[in-house]
Amino acid sequence: MTCVFCAIASGEVPAHVVLDEPDVLGFLDARPLFKGHVLLVPRTHVGTLVDIDPDALTVVMTAAQRVAAALVSALGAQGSFVAMNNVVSQSVPHLHVHVVPRTKGDGLRGFFWPRTRYADDAEAQSYAERLAAALPSA
């Protein structure tokens, strides 16, 4: 079975891209915790945090830092939640970092998270474009 994140990274599967760089790709989660929820993936297939080369990890986490800043400037988030699952609760077996916009009182508590949906592709694309435009330079 083909890895869906590898298929997104290669352009075979469409996604709402926020960050597109040689070694890392960021796109909106199709089932976001909150609108603007970004997934960052290394372009090269890596299963988990244990498997990634330290230099590649630096690239991914630096991208996470930049996306976290963009959530504040583009969406008015007060902060962010950054997380990564490894094997357990990892729905796609390709390392990915969740960068989620947060605001006080948003309802995110513990590990029982509400999920939301974009009204349509146009709304999702609007979020992706706003975040991409707000990203600090690499």
N, C-alpha and C positions, 0 to 999 in steps of 0.2 A: 504494500500500500504506500502511496506517495504521501510525503509529509505536506500538509496543507500550508504550513508557513514557508516551506521551500518553494511551493507552487506560487504563493503570493510574492515572494522575493524575486522569482524569475519572471513574474508578469503573467503566468498562466492562469491565475485566479485573481479576479479584481479585488481591490481593497481601497479604502479611503486613506491615501498616503499622507502622512504628516511630515515625515523625515525620510529622505532618500539619499543615502550616501554609499560609497563603495563597500563598506564593511558592515553597515547597520541599516536596518529599515524600521521605520515607525509607522504604524497605521492604527486607525480607530478599531477598538474591539467591537465586534458585531453585536455583542450582548453586554453593553457597558454597565458598570456599577452606576456611573453618572455620565452624562453626555460630555464628551471630550476625553474619555478613558482611552489611553494609548497603549498599544503593545509594541515593545521594541524587541527586535530579533536580530541576532547576527545573521548575515547573509549566508555564511557557511553553516551547514547543518551541525548543530551541537545539541546533545540531548539534555544535559543538566549543568548546573553550576560546577559540579565536580569535574565535568569533561572539558570545560572551556579553557583555552590558553589564557594566562594572565594578561597578556597584551590585548587580546580580543575583549576580555572582560572590562578592561579600562575603557575601551572604545564604547562599549554598550552602556556602561554606567555613566560615562561623561555625557552620552546622548540623553540618558535618563535625567541627568541634572539640568540639561538644556530644555528638555520637554517640561520638566517641573516648573521652570521659570516661565515658559510660554503659557502654561495653564493660568498663571496669575495675570500676566499682561494681556492675554488674548480673551480669556473667559471671565476674568474677575474672581477667580478662585482665591480663597484666603491661604491655601496651602495645597499640599498633595499627599497622597498615600502611594508609596512605592513598594512593590512586593514581587516576589518570585517564588513559585512552587517548584519543588524538585521531586519528581516521580509521583508522590502522593498529592492528589488534587491538581496534578499537571494535566490538563485536558488535551493538550497537544504535546507530544514528546519531542519538542524543539525548544531549547531555552528561550524564555521570553520574560521580559520585565513589564509589569503593569505600572503605569503612571496614571494615577486617578486624581482628578480635581476634587478638592475638599472645601467645604464651607462649614462654619459652626452651625450645628443643628441640622446637618444634612441627613441624619438618620443612619449613618454607617456606625454600627456598634459591634464590637467583638469580631467574630468571624461568621456572622449570619448577615450577609449583605443583600440588600435589595438589588434587583437588576431592572434596567429600563431599556427602552428602545428608541431609536430615532424615528421620527414621524415618517420619513421616507429617505431615499438616497440623496435628495437635494439638501435636506437638513444635515445629514451626515457629512456631505461634501463641504457644506458651509463651515462646520466645525473643523474639519481637516484643513481647509484653506486658512482659517483664522489662526490656527495653531502654527501651521507652517510659516506664515508670514511673521509671526512673533518669535520664532526660534532665534536665539542668539547664534552668532557664527561659531563654527567649529574651531 
